[in-house]
């Protein structure tokens, strides 16, 4: 079936397009949305729906908040805002597909509302596919998967910058998800594995993606109630990224096991690698019970190349999430950080074959180790730790951490030693 409808009334267009989707789904047919602009509110995808956006088709988000359906499953995110409304919403939509070369553009007009809508949200369901399309300008997270089992996201383009909390692809309490060959540019986390429920997030592959972000490229956490297991990031190019290229930060009690990160290149990126436990231990859905402190074990990083830059040096403006020892994001500098807690070490980490160009540039350093704060309940960013006593790698509260075949150069002279190990049992760094 084909759909084309000439109206700028979002309510009418939404109703017409929804009727067309439902009719095609009932017949087991694909709905082809033809070239044109379609301003809509919430569109609901059903079990078996196949929506194909033809070249030149542009689905545009309404600028009226009331056009976004409130009859959806909501939650409270890591910064305390209720979330759940979305432009494209699919619940238990087994076998659904959204394909083509068209565009879904949220236009970002509602980013300053109390609960800005996501662009696309998939809740439950299995055997779902999202391929080929361009998604852009979300008012909040761009693509959110919650409790999904088996989904392919293949060759999509994500362009979502300029609004607060512009995550790219958030894989939440889901399993058997593949994200491959995607081009992702976002204002916040580009690809983020998280668990806002007690359900485990497992068997995730992110492969062959090109990624840029104003705040973290590949991330695991911070929402992290359910465990994380068997997750792979590979073959990705990270460029022009602040907030760290690779960030592994479970803070809500999750146990993280079997994470593989390999064949990653970073250019013009801060960080570059931040792995840290925390004990914020919060919940996101009413009635959920908080967990006790979790762990990070069995993580492997192989063949990592990074050209690292200093952060921009903007002040944190008193935001408690980002209080730093130095008071400035840029003053935090950055290096490889693997950081546990006094009562719970990070264990069994291997980093093998890493090539770094680090900014260096610290000419005076007198800070004592005991003045480096513990991560504790802080929002986990390496800026929280302040400028560390290492220009290349800092390990603290770890056990059986081995960094080998590491080569590095400093772009500017630095008074600090390249490596610093504190409370690092059976751990070593070798060039």
matplotlib code that plots the C-alpha trace (Angstrom):
import matplotlib.pyplot as plt

x = [0.0, 1.1, 0.5, 0.5, -1.5, -1.4, -2.2, -0.3, -2.7, -0.8, -3.9, -5.4, -2.2, -1.5, -4.9, -4.7, -1.2, -2.2, -5.2, -3.0, -0.5, -3.2, -4.8, -1.6, -0.6, -4.0, -3.4, 0.2, 1.4, 4.2, 3.1, 5.2, 5.2, 5.8, 7.9, 6.4, 6.4, 4.1, 3.7, 2.5, 2.1, 2.6, 2.4, 2.0, 3.7, 2.0, 2.9, 3.9, 3.9, 6.3, 6.7, 8.9, 9.9, 10.6, 13.3, 12.1, 9.6, 10.0, 8.0, 8.2, 7.4, 4.6, 5.6, 2.6, 3.2, -0.4, 0.1, 2.3, 0.4, 0.7, -0.7, 2.7, 5.0, 6.9, 10.0, 12.3, 15.7, 19.2, 18.7, 15.2, 12.9, 9.9, 10.3, 8.2, 6.3, 7.6, 7.0, 7.2, 6.0, 6.0, 4.9, 5.2, 5.5, 6.9, 8.3, 7.9, 10.1, 10.8, 13.0, 13.8, 15.8, 13.4, 13.8, 12.1, 12.8, 11.7, 12.6, 13.7, 11.0, 9.9, 13.4, 12.7, 9.5, 9.5, 9.3, 10.6, 9.5, 11.8, 12.0, 11.5, 10.7, 10.4, 9.0, 8.9, 8.6, 11.0, 12.5, 12.3, 14.3, 15.2, 17.3, 18.4, 16.5, 17.8, 16.6, 17.4, 16.7, 15.1, 13.9, 15.5, 16.8, 16.6, 16.1, 15.2, 14.8, 13.3, 12.9, 13.3, 14.5, 16.3, 16.5, 18.6, 19.6, 21.4, 22.8, 20.8, 22.0, 21.5, 21.9, 20.7, 22.6, 21.6, 19.2, 19.9, 20.2, 20.3, 21.3, 21.6, 20.7, 19.9, 19.7, 17.9, 17.3, 17.3, 19.0, 20.2, 20.6, 22.9, 23.8, 25.9, 27.2, 25.5, 26.6, 25.8, 26.3, 24.7, 24.7, 24.8, 25.7, 25.9, 25.4, 24.5, 23.8, 21.7, 19.2, 16.5, 14.8, 16.1, 16.1, 19.6, 21.0, 22.9, 24.3, 24.7, 26.9, 27.8, 29.9, 31.4, 29.8, 31.1, 30.4, 30.7, 29.3, 29.4, 29.3, 30.5, 30.6, 30.3, 28.9, 27.6, 25.5, 24.8, 21.3, 22.3, 19.9, 19.9, 23.1, 25.3, 26.6, 28.2, 28.5, 30.8, 31.9, 34.1, 35.3, 34.1, 35.6, 35.1, 35.8, 35.2, 34.0, 33.9, 33.1, 35.2, 35.3, 34.7, 32.8, 31.9, 30.1, 27.6, 26.5, 23.1, 24.1, 24.5, 27.1, 29.0, 30.7, 32.2, 32.6, 34.8, 35.9, 38.2, 39.5, 38.5, 40.0, 39.5, 40.4, 40.0, 38.5, 38.8, 39.2, 39.9, 38.8, 36.9, 35.9, 34.6, 32.3, 29.9, 27.3, 24.4, 22.0, 18.9, 15.7, 13.7, 10.3, 7.9, 7.9, 11.4, 13.8, 17.3, 20.2, 23.4, 26.8, 27.6, 30.9, 32.9, 34.7, 36.1, 36.6, 38.9, 40.0, 42.2, 43.7, 42.7, 44.2, 43.4, 44.5, 43.4, 42.7, 42.2, 38.6, 37.3, 37.7, 34.1, 33.0, 30.6, 28.4, 27.9, 26.1, 26.5, 26.6, 29.9, 31.6, 35.3, 38.4, 39.6, 36.2, 36.5, 35.8, 38.9, 41.1, 40.4, 42.8, 42.2, 43.9, 42.9, 41.1, 40.2, 38.7, 37.0, 35.9, 37.7, 35.2, 34.9, 37.7, 37.3, 38.7, 40.1, 40.7, 42.9, 44.0, 46.2, 47.8, 46.9, 48.5, 48.0, 48.7, 48.1, 47.9, 50.2, 51.0, 50.9, 53.9, 53.1, 51.5, 51.5, 48.2, 48.3, 46.8, 44.6, 43.0, 41.6, 37.9, 36.3, 33.5, 31.0, 27.5, 28.8, 27.6, 30.5, 32.7, 36.5, 36.2, 34.9, 38.4, 40.1, 43.6, 45.2, 48.8, 49.3, 49.5, 48.6, 46.9, 45.6, 44.5, 42.9, 41.1, 41.7, 42.7, 44.3, 44.3, 46.9, 47.7, 50.3, 51.8, 50.9, 52.7, 52.2, 53.6, 52.8, 52.0, 53.4, 55.9, 54.3, 55.7, 53.6, 54.6, 52.9, 51.3, 50.0, 48.7, 47.0, 45.7, 46.3, 46.7, 48.3, 48.1, 50.7, 51.3, 54.0, 55.0]
y = [0.0, 3.6, 6.7, 10.3, 13.0, 16.8, 18.5, 20.6, 19.7, 17.4, 15.8, 15.0, 13.8, 11.6, 10.1, 9.4, 7.9, 5.7, 4.4, 3.6, 1.8, -0.2, -1.2, -2.3, -4.3, -6.0, -7.1, -8.2, -5.6, -2.9, 0.7, 2.9, 6.5, 8.5, 11.7, 14.6, 16.3, 14.9, 16.7, 14.3, 13.6, 10.2, 7.4, 3.8, 0.9, -2.5, -6.2, -7.0, -3.4, -2.7, 1.1, 2.0, 5.6, 6.3, 8.7, 12.3, 11.3, 13.4, 12.7, 15.8, 16.1, 18.4, 21.4, 20.9, 18.8, 17.7, 15.8, 13.3, 10.5, 10.2, 6.7, 5.1, 3.5, 6.2, 6.3, 8.7, 9.1, 9.6, 13.4, 13.1, 13.8, 11.8, 10.2, 8.0, 10.0, 9.6, 10.6, 7.0, 4.5, 0.7, -1.6, -5.3, -4.8, -8.3, -8.4, -4.7, -3.0, 0.6, 0.8, 3.0, 6.1, 8.8, 11.0, 11.2, 14.7, 15.6, 19.3, 19.6, 22.2, 20.6, 20.1, 22.7, 21.1, 19.2, 15.9, 16.2, 13.4, 10.8, 10.5, 6.7, 4.3, 0.5, -1.1, -4.9, -6.9, -9.1, -9.6, -5.8, -4.1, -0.4, 0.2, 2.7, 5.8, 9.1, 10.2, 13.7, 16.6, 14.7, 16.8, 14.1, 10.6, 9.7, 5.9, 4.1, 0.3, -0.9, -4.7, -5.6, -9.1, -9.4, -6.2, -5.1, -1.5, -1.4, 1.5, 4.3, 7.9, 9.7, 13.5, 14.8, 17.7, 21.0, 19.9, 18.8, 15.0, 14.3, 10.6, 8.6, 4.9, 3.8, 0.0, -0.4, -3.7, -5.4, -8.5, -9.8, -6.3, -5.5, -2.0, -2.0, 0.4, 3.4, 7.1, 8.8, 12.4, 13.4, 16.0, 13.4, 9.7, 8.3, 4.6, 3.9, 0.5, 0.9, -0.8, 1.2, -2.1, -5.2, -7.0, -8.0, -6.2, -8.9, -10.1, -6.7, -6.0, -2.5, -2.9, -0.7, 2.6, 6.1, 8.2, 11.8, 13.2, 16.3, 14.0, 10.4, 8.1, 4.5, 4.3, 1.7, 3.2, 5.3, 3.9, 0.4, -1.7, -4.8, -6.7, -6.3, -9.4, -10.3, -6.9, -6.1, -2.8, -3.3, -1.7, 1.8, 5.2, 7.9, 11.5, 15.1, 13.8, 15.3, 13.6, 10.5, 8.1, 4.9, 5.2, 2.2, 3.4, 1.1, 3.0, 1.5, -2.0, -3.8, -6.6, -6.2, -9.3, -10.1, -6.8, -6.8, -3.5, -4.0, -2.3, 1.3, 4.5, 7.9, 11.3, 14.7, 13.0, 13.6, 10.9, 8.4, 5.4, 5.7, 2.6, 3.2, 1.7, 4.0, 3.6, 6.0, 3.0, 4.6, 3.2, 4.5, 2.9, 3.2, 0.2, -1.0, -1.9, -0.5, -2.9, -3.2, -2.4, -4.3, -5.1, -4.8, -7.9, -9.6, -6.6, -6.8, -3.9, -4.7, -2.7, 0.8, 3.9, 7.3, 10.9, 12.6, 16.3, 18.5, 19.3, 22.8, 24.1, 25.3, 25.7, 23.3, 26.2, 24.6, 21.5, 18.8, 16.2, 17.6, 19.0, 18.6, 19.0, 21.7, 23.4, 23.2, 20.4, 21.3, 21.2, 17.5, 16.7, 13.0, 9.7, 6.0, 5.6, 2.3, 3.1, 1.0, 1.7, 1.0, -1.7, -3.1, -3.5, -3.6, -7.0, -8.9, -6.1, -6.6, -3.8, -5.1, -3.1, 0.6, 3.5, 6.9, 10.6, 12.4, 16.1, 16.4, 20.0, 19.9, 21.9, 21.9, 19.2, 18.9, 17.2, 14.3, 10.9, 11.0, 14.2, 12.4, 11.8, 8.4, 8.1, 7.1, 8.5, 11.1, 11.2, 9.3, 11.5, 11.5, 15.3, 14.5, 13.1, 16.3, 16.3, 13.0, 12.2, 10.4, 11.6, 8.3, 5.8, 5.9, 2.7, 2.7, 0.0, -2.7, -6.3, -8.2, -5.3, -5.7, -3.0, -4.3, -3.3, 0.3, 3.0, 6.7, 10.2, 13.5, 16.5, 18.8, 18.2, 16.9, 16.8, 13.9, 10.3, 8.4, 5.8, 5.8, 2.7, 3.0, 0.0, -2.1, -5.7, -8.0, -5.3, -3.9, -1.7, -2.6, -0.9]
z = [0.0, -0.6, 1.5, 0.5, 2.2, 1.8, 5.1, 7.6, 10.4, 12.6, 14.1, 10.7, 9.2, 12.3, 12.1, 8.3, 8.5, 11.5, 9.6, 6.7, 8.9, 10.6, 7.3, 5.7, 8.9, 8.9, 5.3, 6.0, 3.5, 3.6, 3.8, 1.4, 2.6, -0.6, -1.0, 0.9, 4.3, 7.0, 10.3, 13.0, 16.7, 18.2, 15.6, 17.0, 15.4, 15.8, 15.7, 12.1, 10.8, 8.0, 7.4, 4.5, 4.0, 0.3, -0.8, -0.2, 2.5, 5.6, 8.8, 11.0, 14.7, 15.8, 17.8, 20.1, 23.3, 23.5, 20.2, 21.9, 23.4, 27.3, 27.3, 27.3, 29.9, 31.6, 33.9, 35.6, 34.0, 35.6, 35.9, 37.5, 34.5, 33.6, 30.2, 27.8, 25.2, 21.7, 18.1, 16.9, 19.6, 19.4, 22.2, 21.9, 18.2, 17.3, 13.7, 13.1, 10.5, 9.7, 6.6, 3.6, 2.8, 4.1, 7.2, 10.6, 12.0, 15.5, 14.9, 18.5, 19.3, 22.6, 24.1, 26.9, 28.1, 31.5, 29.7, 26.1, 23.8, 22.4, 18.6, 18.5, 21.3, 21.2, 24.4, 24.5, 21.4, 19.4, 16.0, 15.1, 12.4, 11.8, 8.7, 6.2, 7.4, 8.8, 12.2, 13.4, 15.8, 18.6, 21.6, 23.9, 23.3, 19.6, 19.5, 22.8, 23.2, 26.4, 27.2, 23.5, 22.6, 19.2, 17.2, 14.2, 13.7, 10.4, 8.3, 9.8, 10.1, 13.4, 13.4, 16.8, 18.3, 19.8, 22.4, 26.0, 26.5, 22.8, 23.1, 19.9, 20.4, 23.9, 24.5, 27.8, 29.6, 26.2, 24.7, 21.3, 19.7, 16.8, 15.8, 12.7, 9.9, 11.4, 11.2, 14.5, 15.5, 18.8, 21.6, 24.3, 24.5, 21.0, 21.8, 25.3, 27.0, 30.1, 32.4, 34.0, 35.1, 36.9, 33.5, 32.3, 29.2, 27.3, 23.9, 22.4, 19.4, 18.1, 15.0, 12.3, 13.3, 12.8, 15.9, 17.1, 20.3, 22.5, 25.5, 25.2, 22.2, 23.4, 26.9, 29.4, 32.2, 34.1, 34.5, 35.6, 37.8, 35.7, 35.0, 31.8, 30.1, 26.7, 25.2, 22.3, 20.7, 17.6, 14.5, 15.3, 14.5, 17.1, 16.2, 17.5, 20.9, 24.4, 27.6, 26.7, 23.8, 25.8, 29.2, 31.4, 34.5, 36.2, 39.3, 40.4, 41.5, 38.2, 37.8, 34.6, 33.1, 29.7, 27.9, 24.7, 23.0, 20.0, 16.9, 17.9, 16.6, 18.2, 16.7, 18.4, 21.5, 25.2, 27.7, 26.1, 28.3, 31.7, 33.6, 37.1, 39.7, 41.6, 44.2, 43.4, 43.7, 42.4, 40.7, 37.8, 38.0, 40.9, 43.1, 42.1, 44.9, 44.8, 44.6, 46.6, 45.1, 42.0, 40.2, 37.0, 36.0, 32.8, 30.4, 27.4, 25.2, 22.2, 19.4, 20.5, 18.8, 20.2, 19.4, 22.6, 23.2, 26.2, 27.1, 26.4, 29.9, 30.5, 34.1, 35.7, 37.0, 40.4, 38.9, 41.6, 38.9, 37.6, 40.7, 40.1, 42.2, 39.8, 39.2, 35.5, 33.0, 31.0, 34.1, 34.5, 31.6, 31.2, 30.7, 30.7, 34.1, 35.7, 39.1, 41.7, 45.3, 48.5, 49.3, 45.8, 43.3, 39.6, 38.5, 35.6, 33.0, 30.0, 27.7, 24.9, 22.2, 22.6, 20.8, 22.3, 21.5, 24.8, 25.3, 28.3, 29.2, 33.1, 34.3, 38.1, 40.1, 43.9, 44.6, 47.0, 46.2, 49.3, 48.0, 45.0, 45.9, 45.7, 43.1, 45.7, 44.8, 42.4, 38.8, 37.2, 35.0, 34.9, 35.6, 39.1, 39.9, 38.8, 37.3, 38.1, 38.8, 35.5, 32.0, 30.3, 32.7, 36.3, 38.1, 41.6, 43.7, 41.0, 41.0, 38.1, 35.7, 32.9, 30.3, 27.9, 24.5, 25.2, 23.3, 23.7, 23.0, 24.7, 22.6, 25.3, 28.1, 31.3, 34.8, 35.8, 35.5, 32.6, 34.9, 38.4, 40.3, 43.7, 45.6, 42.5, 43.5, 40.9, 38.3, 35.9, 32.9, 30.3, 27.1]

ax = plt.figure().add_subplot(projection="3d")
ax.plot(x, y, z, "-o")
ax.set_aspect("equal")
plt.show()
